[in-house]
Each structure stands twice: as C-alpha cells, then as structure tokens.
Amino acid sequence: MAELNTNELITKYVDCEVTDQSELNEIKNLIEKDPDIKFDYNVQLFIKSIITERLKIQPTPEQVRRKVIRKIKPSKNFLTAFFSRKLS
C-alpha cells in the first residue's frame, strides 16, 4: 500500500478496486481517523455519483470507427472477431 499516495488509495477504494481485506481495513481506518482523508473520500464519492447519474454510453459514430480502423490497420481476422461480438 505504501507505493500509492493517499488520493490514489481513496480512488481505488471508491472504485471498488481494493480486494485485499487488510488493505480495505487500513483504508477504512484512515478515512475514519483523518478528517482530510474523509473529506477527500466524500468528494470522490460525490463526483462518482454525479458521473454515474449523468453518463450516457453512446455508440461510437461510424466516422470515428472508420478513422480508428484506418489508423491501426487491423488484420481481417481481428475485424471479423471484433465486429461479430455482441456488446453488452
């Protein structure tokens, strides 16, 4: 946990990316005991909730899709596999 700064830890926590129970406990402890960290945590929760409420997933416009494909020049097998998948 020492490799990440506090803001990164809180971000991982808010995004449910922390899986280690001891790390979860340590982060919860930090949030409970430090008012600045608790404030940062609440701000990140608030921002995430706003983004979740307002974010609309839109399909990629065909013009953009063609431009990306031209840039990466994928193989025919890749294109067949990619475009035959159903997106959830």
PDB file of N, CA, C and O in Angstrom:
ATOM      1  N   MET A   1       0.830  -1.201   0.000  1.00  0.00           N
ATOM      2  CA  MET A   1       0.000   0.000   0.000  1.00  0.00           C
ATOM      3  C   MET A   1       0.864   1.251   0.000  1.00  0.00           C
ATOM      4  O   MET A   1       0.376   2.317  -0.373  1.00  0.00           O
ATOM      5  N   ALA A   2       2.103   1.168   0.394  1.00  0.00           N
ATOM      6  CA  ALA A   2       2.976   2.326   0.512  1.00  0.00           C
ATOM      7  C   ALA A   2       3.314   2.952  -0.838  1.00  0.00           C
ATOM      8  O   ALA A   2       3.703   4.119  -0.897  1.00  0.00           O
ATOM      9  N   GLU A   3       3.166   2.175  -1.944  1.00  0.00           N
ATOM     10  CA  GLU A   3       3.525   2.705  -3.260  1.00  0.00           C
ATOM     11  C   GLU A   3       2.553   3.785  -3.728  1.00  0.00           C
ATOM     12  O   GLU A   3       2.935   4.668  -4.496  1.00  0.00           O
ATOM     13  N   LEU A   4       1.325   3.726  -3.281  1.00  0.00           N
ATOM     14  CA  LEU A   4       0.303   4.673  -3.720  1.00  0.00           C
ATOM     15  C   LEU A   4       0.176   5.821  -2.738  1.00  0.00           C
ATOM     16  O   LEU A   4       0.332   5.644  -1.530  1.00  0.00           O
ATOM     17  N   ASN A   5      -0.113   7.016  -3.279  1.00  0.00           N
ATOM     18  CA  ASN A   5      -0.386   8.122  -2.367  1.00  0.00           C
ATOM     19  C   ASN A   5      -1.825   7.997  -1.857  1.00  0.00           C
ATOM     20  O   ASN A   5      -2.593   7.180  -2.365  1.00  0.00           O
ATOM     21  N   THR A   6      -2.181   8.784  -0.881  1.00  0.00           N
ATOM     22  CA  THR A   6      -3.487   8.679  -0.241  1.00  0.00           C
ATOM     23  C   THR A   6      -4.620   8.881  -1.227  1.00  0.00           C
ATOM     24  O   THR A   6      -5.622   8.167  -1.168  1.00  0.00           O
ATOM     25  N   ASN A   7      -4.484   9.835  -2.131  1.00  0.00           N
ATOM     26  CA  ASN A   7      -5.531  10.105  -3.107  1.00  0.00           C
ATOM     27  C   ASN A   7      -5.763   8.891  -4.004  1.00  0.00           C
ATOM     28  O   ASN A   7      -6.905   8.544  -4.309  1.00  0.00           O
ATOM     29  N   GLU A   8      -4.676   8.251  -4.422  1.00  0.00           N
ATOM     30  CA  GLU A   8      -4.802   7.052  -5.254  1.00  0.00           C
ATOM     31  C   GLU A   8      -5.459   5.907  -4.483  1.00  0.00           C
ATOM     32  O   GLU A   8      -6.251   5.146  -5.041  1.00  0.00           O
ATOM     33  N   LEU A   9      -5.129   5.792  -3.213  1.00  0.00           N
ATOM     34  CA  LEU A   9      -5.743   4.753  -2.376  1.00  0.00           C
ATOM     35  C   LEU A   9      -7.250   4.962  -2.264  1.00  0.00           C
ATOM     36  O   LEU A   9      -8.037   4.026  -2.402  1.00  0.00           O
ATOM     37  N   ILE A  10      -7.626   6.202  -2.012  1.00  0.00           N
ATOM     38  CA  ILE A  10      -9.049   6.519  -1.886  1.00  0.00           C
ATOM     39  C   ILE A  10      -9.762   6.254  -3.209  1.00  0.00           C
ATOM     40  O   ILE A  10     -10.874   5.727  -3.222  1.00  0.00           O
ATOM     41  N   THR A  11      -9.132   6.614  -4.307  1.00  0.00           N
ATOM     42  CA  THR A  11      -9.724   6.373  -5.624  1.00  0.00           C
ATOM     43  C   THR A  11      -9.933   4.873  -5.847  1.00  0.00           C
ATOM     44  O   THR A  11     -10.999   4.448  -6.292  1.00  0.00           O
ATOM     45  N   LYS A  12      -8.913   4.081  -5.535  1.00  0.00           N
ATOM     46  CA  LYS A  12      -9.054   2.624  -5.652  1.00  0.00           C
ATOM     47  C   LYS A  12     -10.200   2.113  -4.776  1.00  0.00           C
ATOM     48  O   LYS A  12     -10.965   1.240  -5.187  1.00  0.00           O
ATOM     49  N   TYR A  13     -10.308   2.655  -3.591  1.00  0.00           N
ATOM     50  CA  TYR A  13     -11.343   2.233  -2.654  1.00  0.00           C
ATOM     51  C   TYR A  13     -12.739   2.591  -3.180  1.00  0.00           C
ATOM     52  O   TYR A  13     -13.646   1.759  -3.172  1.00  0.00           O
ATOM     53  N   VAL A  14     -12.896   3.825  -3.632  1.00  0.00           N
ATOM     54  CA  VAL A  14     -14.179   4.292  -4.165  1.00  0.00           C
ATOM     55  C   VAL A  14     -14.579   3.477  -5.393  1.00  0.00           C
ATOM     56  O   VAL A  14     -15.760   3.194  -5.597  1.00  0.00           O
ATOM     57  N   ASP A  15     -13.599   3.102  -6.204  1.00  0.00           N
ATOM     58  CA  ASP A  15     -13.868   2.339  -7.428  1.00  0.00           C
ATOM     59  C   ASP A  15     -13.959   0.832  -7.182  1.00  0.00           C
ATOM     60  O   ASP A  15     -14.034   0.052  -8.131  1.00  0.00           O
ATOM     61  N   CYS A  16     -13.954   0.422  -5.917  1.00  0.00           N
ATOM     62  CA  CYS A  16     -14.050  -0.998  -5.531  1.00  0.00           C
ATOM     63  C   CYS A  16     -12.939  -1.842  -6.154  1.00  0.00           C
ATOM     64  O   CYS A  16     -13.169  -2.981  -6.562  1.00  0.00           O
ATOM     65  N   GLU A  17     -11.747  -1.280  -6.222  1.00  0.00           N
ATOM     66  CA  GLU A  17     -10.600  -1.985  -6.780  1.00  0.00           C
ATOM     67  C   GLU A  17      -9.697  -2.590  -5.705  1.00  0.00           C
ATOM     68  O   GLU A  17      -8.705  -3.244  -6.027  1.00  0.00           O
ATOM     69  N   VAL A  18     -10.028  -2.379  -4.458  1.00  0.00           N
ATOM     70  CA  VAL A  18      -9.227  -2.933  -3.364  1.00  0.00           C
ATOM     71  C   VAL A  18      -9.842  -4.282  -2.987  1.00  0.00           C
ATOM     72  O   VAL A  18     -11.006  -4.357  -2.593  1.00  0.00           O
ATOM     73  N   THR A  19      -9.053  -5.332  -3.112  1.00  0.00           N
ATOM     74  CA  THR A  19      -9.568  -6.669  -2.831  1.00  0.00           C
ATOM     75  C   THR A  19      -8.957  -7.284  -1.573  1.00  0.00           C
ATOM     76  O   THR A  19      -9.551  -8.175  -0.965  1.00  0.00           O
ATOM     77  N   ASP A  20      -7.798  -6.821  -1.189  1.00  0.00           N
ATOM     78  CA  ASP A  20      -7.126  -7.349  -0.007  1.00  0.00           C
ATOM     79  C   ASP A  20      -7.815  -6.827   1.259  1.00  0.00           C
ATOM     80  O   ASP A  20      -7.937  -5.619   1.457  1.00  0.00           O
ATOM     81  N   GLN A  21      -8.260  -7.751   2.104  1.00  0.00           N
ATOM     82  CA  GLN A  21      -9.017  -7.353   3.300  1.00  0.00           C
ATOM     83  C   GLN A  21      -8.208  -6.469   4.248  1.00  0.00           C
ATOM     84  O   GLN A  21      -8.761  -5.534   4.826  1.00  0.00           O
ATOM     85  N   SER A  22      -6.926  -6.738   4.419  1.00  0.00           N
ATOM     86  CA  SER A  22      -6.123  -5.905   5.321  1.00  0.00           C
ATOM     87  C   SER A  22      -5.971  -4.496   4.742  1.00  0.00           C
ATOM     88  O   SER A  22      -5.968  -3.515   5.486  1.00  0.00           O
ATOM     89  N   GLU A  23      -5.845  -4.395   3.418  1.00  0.00           N
ATOM     90  CA  GLU A  23      -5.767  -3.075   2.783  1.00  0.00           C
ATOM     91  C   GLU A  23      -7.098  -2.338   2.918  1.00  0.00           C
ATOM     92  O   GLU A  23      -7.119  -1.135   3.178  1.00  0.00           O
ATOM     93  N   LEU A  24      -8.204  -3.054   2.744  1.00  0.00           N
ATOM     94  CA  LEU A  24      -9.527  -2.448   2.936  1.00  0.00           C
ATOM     95  C   LEU A  24      -9.668  -1.888   4.347  1.00  0.00           C
ATOM     96  O   LEU A  24     -10.122  -0.760   4.538  1.00  0.00           O
ATOM     97  N   ASN A  25      -9.274  -2.690   5.327  1.00  0.00           N
ATOM     98  CA  ASN A  25      -9.365  -2.254   6.723  1.00  0.00           C
ATOM     99  C   ASN A  25      -8.501  -1.036   6.989  1.00  0.00           C
ATOM    100  O   ASN A  25      -8.907  -0.114   7.697  1.00  0.00           O
ATOM    101  N   GLU A  26      -7.307  -1.041   6.415  1.00  0.00           N
ATOM    102  CA  GLU A  26      -6.398   0.090   6.616  1.00  0.00           C
ATOM    103  C   GLU A  26      -6.965   1.379   6.015  1.00  0.00           C
ATOM    104  O   GLU A  26      -6.883   2.447   6.622  1.00  0.00           O
ATOM    105  N   ILE A  27      -7.533   1.263   4.829  1.00  0.00           N
ATOM    106  CA  ILE A  27      -8.116   2.449   4.177  1.00  0.00           C
ATOM    107  C   ILE A  27      -9.324   2.945   4.968  1.00  0.00           C
ATOM    108  O   ILE A  27      -9.471   4.148   5.181  1.00  0.00           O
ATOM    109  N   LYS A  28     -10.184   2.033   5.403  1.00  0.00           N
ATOM    110  CA  LYS A  28     -11.340   2.428   6.219  1.00  0.00           C
ATOM    111  C   LYS A  28     -10.879   3.150   7.480  1.00  0.00           C
ATOM    112  O   LYS A  28     -11.470   4.152   7.882  1.00  0.00           O
ATOM    113  N   ASN A  29      -9.831   2.640   8.095  1.00  0.00           N
ATOM    114  CA  ASN A  29      -9.268   3.263   9.291  1.00  0.00           C
ATOM    115  C   ASN A  29      -8.781   4.681   9.002  1.00  0.00           C
ATOM    116  O   ASN A  29      -9.044   5.609   9.766  1.00  0.00           O
ATOM    117  N   LEU A  30      -8.072   4.829   7.894  1.00  0.00           N
ATOM    118  CA  LEU A  30      -7.588   6.160   7.502  1.00  0.00           C
ATOM    119  C   LEU A  30      -8.746   7.127   7.326  1.00  0.00           C
ATOM    120  O   LEU A  30      -8.686   8.268   7.784  1.00  0.00           O
ATOM    121  N   ILE A  31      -9.799   6.669   6.662  1.00  0.00           N
ATOM    122  CA  ILE A  31     -10.963   7.524   6.405  1.00  0.00           C
ATOM    123  C   ILE A  31     -11.628   7.938   7.719  1.00  0.00           C
ATOM    124  O   ILE A  31     -12.011   9.095   7.890  1.00  0.00           O
ATOM    125  N   GLU A  32     -11.759   6.995   8.634  1.00  0.00           N
ATOM    126  CA  GLU A  32     -12.412   7.286   9.915  1.00  0.00           C
ATOM    127  C   GLU A  32     -11.602   8.237  10.788  1.00  0.00           C
ATOM    128  O   GLU A  32     -12.172   9.075  11.487  1.00  0.00           O
ATOM    129  N   LYS A  33     -10.281   8.115  10.752  1.00  0.00           N
ATOM    130  CA  LYS A  33      -9.443   8.849  11.704  1.00  0.00           C
ATOM    131  C   LYS A  33      -8.925  10.192  11.207  1.00  0.00           C
ATOM    132  O   LYS A  33      -8.590  11.060  12.012  1.00  0.00           O
ATOM    133  N   ASP A  34      -8.856  10.374   9.890  1.00  0.00           N
ATOM    134  CA  ASP A  34      -8.270  11.606   9.353  1.00  0.00           C
ATOM    135  C   ASP A  34      -9.341  12.423   8.631  1.00  0.00           C
ATOM    136  O   ASP A  34      -9.859  11.989   7.602  1.00  0.00           O
ATOM    137  N   PRO A  35      -9.680  13.608   9.163  1.00  0.00           N
ATOM    138  CA  PRO A  35     -10.740  14.423   8.563  1.00  0.00           C
ATOM    139  C   PRO A  35     -10.440  14.838   7.114  1.00  0.00           C
ATOM    140  O   PRO A  35     -11.355  14.931   6.296  1.00  0.00           O
ATOM    141  N   ASP A  36      -9.163  15.087   6.798  1.00  0.00           N
ATOM    142  CA  ASP A  36      -8.811  15.467   5.426  1.00  0.00           C
ATOM    143  C   ASP A  36      -9.029  14.304   4.460  1.00  0.00           C
ATOM    144  O   ASP A  36      -9.534  14.492   3.352  1.00  0.00           O
ATOM    145  N   ILE A  37      -8.651  13.122   4.882  1.00  0.00           N
ATOM    146  CA  ILE A  37      -8.843  11.938   4.042  1.00  0.00           C
ATOM    147  C   ILE A  37     -10.331  11.636   3.909  1.00  0.00           C
ATOM    148  O   ILE A  37     -10.799  11.247   2.839  1.00  0.00           O
ATOM    149  N   LYS A  38     -11.066  11.814   4.993  1.00  0.00           N
ATOM    150  CA  LYS A  38     -12.517  11.598   4.946  1.00  0.00           C
ATOM    151  C   LYS A  38     -13.174  12.581   3.980  1.00  0.00           C
ATOM    152  O   LYS A  38     -14.083  12.213   3.237  1.00  0.00           O
ATOM    153  N   PHE A  39     -12.719  13.813   3.992  1.00  0.00           N
ATOM    154  CA  PHE A  39     -13.247  14.818   3.076  1.00  0.00           C
ATOM    155  C   PHE A  39     -12.961  14.407   1.628  1.00  0.00           C
ATOM    156  O   PHE A  39     -13.847  14.456   0.774  1.00  0.00           O
ATOM    157  N   ASP A  40     -11.719  14.002   1.363  1.00  0.00           N
ATOM    158  CA  ASP A  40     -11.333  13.560   0.026  1.00  0.00           C
ATOM    159  C   ASP A  40     -12.192  12.375  -0.413  1.00  0.00           C
ATOM    160  O   ASP A  40     -12.662  12.332  -1.550  1.00  0.00           O
ATOM    161  N   TYR A  41     -12.391  11.436   0.471  1.00  0.00           N
ATOM    162  CA  TYR A  41     -13.228  10.264   0.189  1.00  0.00           C
ATOM    163  C   TYR A  41     -14.652  10.691  -0.183  1.00  0.00           C
ATOM    164  O   TYR A  41     -15.205  10.213  -1.173  1.00  0.00           O
ATOM    165  N   ASN A  42     -15.240  11.584   0.605  1.00  0.00           N
ATOM    166  CA  ASN A  42     -16.609  12.043   0.340  1.00  0.00           C
ATOM    167  C   ASN A  42     -16.708  12.807  -0.980  1.00  0.00           C
ATOM    168  O   ASN A  42     -17.693  12.679  -1.708  1.00  0.00           O
ATOM    169  N   VAL A  43     -15.683  13.599  -1.281  1.00  0.00           N
ATOM    170  CA  VAL A  43     -15.669  14.320  -2.559  1.00  0.00           C
ATOM    171  C   VAL A  43     -15.639  13.328  -3.718  1.00  0.00           C
ATOM    172  O   VAL A  43     -16.391  13.469  -4.682  1.00  0.00           O
ATOM    173  N   GLN A  44     -14.774  12.331  -3.622  1.00  0.00           N
ATOM    174  CA  GLN A  44     -14.681  11.331  -4.691  1.00  0.00           C
ATOM    175  C   GLN A  44     -15.978  10.539  -4.836  1.00  0.00           C
ATOM    176  O   GLN A  44     -16.397  10.241  -5.955  1.00  0.00           O
ATOM    177  N   LEU A  45     -16.609  10.201  -3.730  1.00  0.00           N
ATOM    178  CA  LEU A  45     -17.901   9.511  -3.793  1.00  0.00           C
ATOM    179  C   LEU A  45     -18.943  10.372  -4.492  1.00  0.00           C
ATOM    180  O   LEU A  45     -19.713   9.887  -5.321  1.00  0.00           O
ATOM    181  N   PHE A  46     -18.957  11.648  -4.149  1.00  0.00           N
ATOM    182  CA  PHE A  46     -19.911  12.588  -4.737  1.00  0.00           C
ATOM    183  C   PHE A  46     -19.693  12.705  -6.245  1.00  0.00           C
ATOM    184  O   PHE A  46     -20.644  12.631  -7.023  1.00  0.00           O
ATOM    185  N   ILE A  47     -18.448  12.887  -6.646  1.00  0.00           N
ATOM    186  CA  ILE A  47     -18.122  13.019  -8.074  1.00  0.00           C
ATOM    187  C   ILE A  47     -18.507  11.742  -8.819  1.00  0.00           C
ATOM    188  O   ILE A  47     -19.086  11.803  -9.904  1.00  0.00           O
ATOM    189  N   LYS A  48     -18.188  10.599  -8.242  1.00  0.00           N
ATOM    190  CA  LYS A  48     -18.536   9.333  -8.892  1.00  0.00           C
ATOM    191  C   LYS A  48     -20.045   9.208  -9.049  1.00  0.00           C
ATOM    192  O   LYS A  48     -20.518   8.741 -10.085  1.00  0.00           O
ATOM    193  N   SER A  49     -20.803   9.614  -8.050  1.00  0.00           N
ATOM    194  CA  SER A  49     -22.263   9.515  -8.149  1.00  0.00           C
ATOM    195  C   SER A  49     -22.811  10.436  -9.244  1.00  0.00           C
ATOM    196  O   SER A  49     -23.738  10.062  -9.963  1.00  0.00           O
ATOM    197  N   ILE A  50     -22.244  11.627  -9.370  1.00  0.00           N
ATOM    198  CA  ILE A  50     -22.680  12.549 -10.428  1.00  0.00           C
ATOM    199  C   ILE A  50     -22.382  11.964 -11.802  1.00  0.00           C
ATOM    200  O   ILE A  50     -23.231  11.982 -12.693  1.00  0.00           O
ATOM    201  N   ILE A  51     -21.178  11.449 -11.963  1.00  0.00           N
ATOM    202  CA  ILE A  51     -20.783  10.867 -13.249  1.00  0.00           C
ATOM    203  C   ILE A  51     -21.679   9.676 -13.577  1.00  0.00           C
ATOM    204  O   ILE A  51     -22.129   9.535 -14.715  1.00  0.00           O
ATOM    205  N   THR A  52     -21.938   8.836 -12.612  1.00  0.00           N
ATOM    206  CA  THR A  52     -22.781   7.658 -12.832  1.00  0.00           C
ATOM    207  C   THR A  52     -24.187   8.061 -13.247  1.00  0.00           C
ATOM    208  O   THR A  52     -24.776   7.437 -14.130  1.00  0.00           O
ATOM    209  N   GLU A  53     -24.728   9.093 -12.622  1.00  0.00           N
ATOM    210  CA  GLU A  53     -26.078   9.551 -12.944  1.00  0.00           C
ATOM    211  C   GLU A  53     -26.163  10.165 -14.339  1.00  0.00           C
ATOM    212  O   GLU A  53     -27.154   9.971 -15.042  1.00  0.00           O
ATOM    213  N   ARG A  54     -25.142  10.895 -14.737  1.00  0.00           N
ATOM    214  CA  ARG A  54     -25.227  11.684 -15.963  1.00  0.00           C
ATOM    215  C   ARG A  54     -24.560  11.068 -17.181  1.00  0.00           C
ATOM    216  O   ARG A  54     -24.772  11.527 -18.304  1.00  0.00           O
ATOM    217  N   LEU A  55     -23.764  10.043 -16.973  1.00  0.00           N
ATOM    218  CA  LEU A  55     -23.040   9.434 -18.070  1.00  0.00           C
ATOM    219  C   LEU A  55     -23.980   8.615 -18.933  1.00  0.00           C
ATOM    220  O   LEU A  55     -24.685   7.734 -18.441  1.00  0.00           O
ATOM    221  N   LYS A  56     -23.985   8.902 -20.193  1.00  0.00           N
ATOM    222  CA  LYS A  56     -24.751   8.114 -21.139  1.00  0.00           C
ATOM    223  C   LYS A  56     -23.765   7.434 -22.066  1.00  0.00           C
ATOM    224  O   LYS A  56     -22.931   8.086 -22.694  1.00  0.00           O
ATOM    225  N   ILE A  57     -23.868   6.129 -22.144  1.00  0.00           N
ATOM    226  CA  ILE A  57     -22.990   5.405 -23.053  1.00  0.00           C
ATOM    227  C   ILE A  57     -23.588   5.504 -24.446  1.00  0.00           C
ATOM    228  O   ILE A  57     -24.726   5.101 -24.684  1.00  0.00           O
ATOM    229  N   GLN A  58     -22.810   6.039 -25.341  1.00  0.00           N
ATOM    230  CA  GLN A  58     -23.240   6.241 -26.716  1.00  0.00           C
ATOM    231  C   GLN A  58     -22.438   5.329 -27.633  1.00  0.00           C
ATOM    232  O   GLN A  58     -21.264   5.063 -27.374  1.00  0.00           O
ATOM    233  N   PRO A  59     -23.064   4.848 -28.702  1.00  0.00           N
ATOM    234  CA  PRO A  59     -22.279   4.065 -29.659  1.00  0.00           C
ATOM    235  C   PRO A  59     -21.270   4.976 -30.363  1.00  0.00           C
ATOM    236  O   PRO A  59     -21.509   6.169 -30.555  1.00  0.00           O
ATOM    237  N   THR A  60     -20.156   4.388 -30.734  1.00  0.00           N
ATOM    238  CA  THR A  60     -19.131   5.154 -31.446  1.00  0.00           C
ATOM    239  C   THR A  60     -19.658   5.505 -32.830  1.00  0.00           C
ATOM    240  O   THR A  60     -20.125   4.622 -33.550  1.00  0.00           O
ATOM    241  N   PRO A  61     -19.595   6.778 -33.217  1.00  0.00           N
ATOM    242  CA  PRO A  61     -20.050   7.156 -34.561  1.00  0.00           C
ATOM    243  C   PRO A  61     -19.244   6.407 -35.631  1.00  0.00           C
ATOM    244  O   PRO A  61     -18.042   6.188 -35.479  1.00  0.00           O
ATOM    245  N   GLU A  62     -19.914   6.026 -36.691  1.00  0.00           N
ATOM    246  CA  GLU A  62     -19.286   5.252 -37.755  1.00  0.00           C
ATOM    247  C   GLU A  62     -18.058   5.954 -38.321  1.00  0.00           C
ATOM    248  O   GLU A  62     -17.063   5.301 -38.634  1.00  0.00           O
ATOM    249  N   GLN A  63     -18.116   7.260 -38.454  1.00  0.00           N
ATOM    250  CA  GLN A  63     -16.979   8.028 -38.988  1.00  0.00           C
ATOM    251  C   GLN A  63     -15.749   7.858 -38.092  1.00  0.00           C
ATOM    252  O   GLN A  63     -14.635   7.693 -38.589  1.00  0.00           O
ATOM    253  N   VAL A  64     -15.949   7.898 -36.791  1.00  0.00           N
ATOM    254  CA  VAL A  64     -14.849   7.729 -35.842  1.00  0.00           C
ATOM    255  C   VAL A  64     -14.327   6.295 -35.903  1.00  0.00           C
ATOM    256  O   VAL A  64     -13.117   6.071 -35.893  1.00  0.00           O
ATOM    257  N   ARG A  65     -15.222   5.344 -35.965  1.00  0.00           N
ATOM    258  CA  ARG A  65     -14.839   3.927 -36.047  1.00  0.00           C
ATOM    259  C   ARG A  65     -13.956   3.679 -37.273  1.00  0.00           C
ATOM    260  O   ARG A  65     -12.921   3.020 -37.173  1.00  0.00           O
ATOM    261  N   ARG A  66     -14.368   4.208 -38.432  1.00  0.00           N
ATOM    262  CA  ARG A  66     -13.577   4.029 -39.660  1.00  0.00           C
ATOM    263  C   ARG A  66     -12.204   4.675 -39.539  1.00  0.00           C
ATOM    264  O   ARG A  66     -11.206   4.112 -39.990  1.00  0.00           O
ATOM    265  N   LYS A  67     -12.152   5.852 -38.933  1.00  0.00           N
ATOM    266  CA  LYS A  67     -10.874   6.555 -38.774  1.00  0.00           C
ATOM    267  C   LYS A  67      -9.918   5.750 -37.884  1.00  0.00           C
ATOM    268  O   LYS A  67      -8.731   5.639 -38.189  1.00  0.00           O
ATOM    269  N   VAL A  68     -10.430   5.198 -36.799  1.00  0.00           N
ATOM    270  CA  VAL A  68      -9.599   4.397 -35.896  1.00  0.00           C
ATOM    271  C   VAL A  68      -9.104   3.154 -36.616  1.00  0.00           C
ATOM    272  O   VAL A  68      -7.930   2.796 -36.515  1.00  0.00           O
ATOM    273  N   ILE A  69      -9.995   2.498 -37.340  1.00  0.00           N
ATOM    274  CA  ILE A  69      -9.603   1.290 -38.069  1.00  0.00           C
ATOM    275  C   ILE A  69      -8.514   1.599 -39.093  1.00  0.00           C
ATOM    276  O   ILE A  69      -7.568   0.826 -39.244  1.00  0.00           O
ATOM    277  N   ARG A  70      -8.641   2.708 -39.785  1.00  0.00           N
ATOM    278  CA  ARG A  70      -7.600   3.084 -40.758  1.00  0.00           C
ATOM    279  C   ARG A  70      -6.268   3.315 -40.059  1.00  0.00           C
ATOM    280  O   ARG A  70      -5.219   2.948 -40.587  1.00  0.00           O
ATOM    281  N   LYS A  71      -6.301   3.915 -38.882  1.00  0.00           N
ATOM    282  CA  LYS A  71      -5.061   4.216 -38.157  1.00  0.00           C
ATOM    283  C   LYS A  71      -4.363   2.958 -37.643  1.00  0.00           C
ATOM    284  O   LYS A  71      -3.138   2.853 -37.714  1.00  0.00           O
ATOM    285  N   ILE A  72      -5.136   2.007 -37.127  1.00  0.00           N
ATOM    286  CA  ILE A  72      -4.498   0.830 -36.539  1.00  0.00           C
ATOM    287  C   ILE A  72      -4.276  -0.295 -37.548  1.00  0.00           C
ATOM    288  O   ILE A  72      -3.503  -1.215 -37.285  1.00  0.00           O
ATOM    289  N   LYS A  73      -4.941  -0.231 -38.689  1.00  0.00           N
ATOM    290  CA  LYS A  73      -4.796  -1.230 -39.759  1.00  0.00           C
ATOM    291  C   LYS A  73      -4.837  -2.658 -39.213  1.00  0.00           C
ATOM    292  O   LYS A  73      -3.874  -3.409 -39.368  1.00  0.00           O
ATOM    293  N   PRO A  74      -5.949  -3.034 -38.574  1.00  0.00           N
ATOM    294  CA  PRO A  74      -6.032  -4.385 -38.006  1.00  0.00           C
ATOM    295  C   PRO A  74      -6.173  -5.442 -39.087  1.00  0.00           C
ATOM    296  O   PRO A  74      -6.559  -5.145 -40.217  1.00  0.00           O
ATOM    297  N   SER A  75      -5.859  -6.667 -38.731  1.00  0.00           N
ATOM    298  CA  SER A  75      -5.999  -7.775 -39.669  1.00  0.00           C
ATOM    299  C   SER A  75      -7.475  -8.097 -39.878  1.00  0.00           C
ATOM    300  O   SER A  75      -8.324  -7.710 -39.075  1.00  0.00           O
ATOM    301  N   LYS A  76      -7.769  -8.801 -40.955  1.00  0.00           N
ATOM    302  CA  LYS A  76      -9.144  -9.184 -41.247  1.00  0.00           C
ATOM    303  C   LYS A  76      -9.707 -10.064 -40.130  1.00  0.00           C
ATOM    304  O   LYS A  76     -10.876  -9.933 -39.767  1.00  0.00           O
ATOM    305  N   ASN A  77      -8.880 -10.963 -39.583  1.00  0.00           N
ATOM    306  CA  ASN A  77      -9.329 -11.845 -38.500  1.00  0.00           C
ATOM    307  C   ASN A  77      -9.751 -11.043 -37.276  1.00  0.00           C
ATOM    308  O   ASN A  77     -10.747 -11.361 -36.626  1.00  0.00           O
ATOM    309  N   PHE A  78      -8.989 -10.004 -36.969  1.00  0.00           N
ATOM    310  CA  PHE A  78      -9.331  -9.158 -35.823  1.00  0.00           C
ATOM    311  C   PHE A  78     -10.678  -8.486 -36.058  1.00  0.00           C
ATOM    312  O   PHE A  78     -11.545  -8.498 -35.184  1.00  0.00           O
ATOM    313  N   LEU A  79     -10.848  -7.901 -37.240  1.00  0.00           N
ATOM    314  CA  LEU A  79     -12.098  -7.199 -37.550  1.00  0.00           C
ATOM    315  C   LEU A  79     -13.295  -8.150 -37.488  1.00  0.00           C
ATOM    316  O   LEU A  79     -14.338  -7.804 -36.932  1.00  0.00           O
ATOM    317  N   THR A  80     -13.145  -9.325 -38.048  1.00  0.00           N
ATOM    318  CA  THR A  80     -14.235 -10.303 -38.028  1.00  0.00           C
ATOM    319  C   THR A  80     -14.593 -10.667 -36.594  1.00  0.00           C
ATOM    320  O   THR A  80     -15.767 -10.689 -36.226  1.00  0.00           O
ATOM    321  N   ALA A  81     -13.584 -10.951 -35.793  1.00  0.00           N
ATOM    322  CA  ALA A  81     -13.829 -11.330 -34.395  1.00  0.00           C
ATOM    323  C   ALA A  81     -14.434 -10.174 -33.617  1.00  0.00           C
ATOM    324  O   ALA A  81     -15.364 -10.371 -32.834  1.00  0.00           O
ATOM    325  N   PHE A  82     -13.917  -8.972 -33.826  1.00  0.00           N
ATOM    326  CA  PHE A  82     -14.372  -7.818 -33.057  1.00  0.00           C
ATOM    327  C   PHE A  82     -15.810  -7.451 -33.389  1.00  0.00           C
ATOM    328  O   PHE A  82     -16.618  -7.233 -32.486  1.00  0.00           O
ATOM    329  N   PHE A  83     -16.132  -7.380 -34.661  1.00  0.00           N
ATOM    330  CA  PHE A  83     -17.470  -6.917 -35.050  1.00  0.00           C
ATOM    331  C   PHE A  83     -18.525  -8.007 -35.002  1.00  0.00           C
ATOM    332  O   PHE A  83     -19.713  -7.710 -35.128  1.00  0.00           O
ATOM    333  N   SER A  84     -18.128  -9.259 -34.824  1.00  0.00           N
ATOM    334  CA  SER A  84     -19.116 -10.318 -34.695  1.00  0.00           C
ATOM    335  C   SER A  84     -19.545 -10.502 -33.236  1.00  0.00           C
ATOM    336  O   SER A  84     -20.533 -11.183 -32.964  1.00  0.00           O
ATOM    337  N   ARG A  85     -18.805  -9.899 -32.296  1.00  0.00           N
ATOM    338  CA  ARG A  85     -19.173  -9.994 -30.879  1.00  0.00           C
ATOM    339  C   ARG A  85     -20.402  -9.140 -30.606  1.00  0.00           C
ATOM    340  O   ARG A  85     -20.626  -8.120 -31.259  1.00  0.00           O
ATOM    341  N   LYS A  86     -21.181  -9.564 -29.649  1.00  0.00           N
ATOM    342  CA  LYS A  86     -22.296  -8.733 -29.195  1.00  0.00           C
ATOM    343  C   LYS A  86     -21.830  -7.971 -27.985  1.00  0.00           C
ATOM    344  O   LYS A  86     -21.289  -8.553 -27.045  1.00  0.00           O
ATOM    345  N   LEU A  87     -22.039  -6.658 -28.004  1.00  0.00           N
ATOM    346  CA  LEU A  87     -21.634  -5.832 -26.867  1.00  0.00           C
ATOM    347  C   LEU A  87     -22.740  -5.831 -25.845  1.00  0.00           C
ATOM    348  O   LEU A  87     -23.918  -5.729 -26.186  1.00  0.00           O
ATOM    349  N   SER A  88     -22.358  -5.946 -24.585  1.00  0.00           N
ATOM    350  CA  SER A  88     -23.378  -5.971 -23.525  1.00  0.00           C
ATOM    351  C   SER A  88     -23.580  -4.600 -22.960  1.00  0.00           C
ATOM    352  O   SER A  88     -24.398  -4.419 -22.058  1.00  0.00           O
TER     353      SER A  88
END
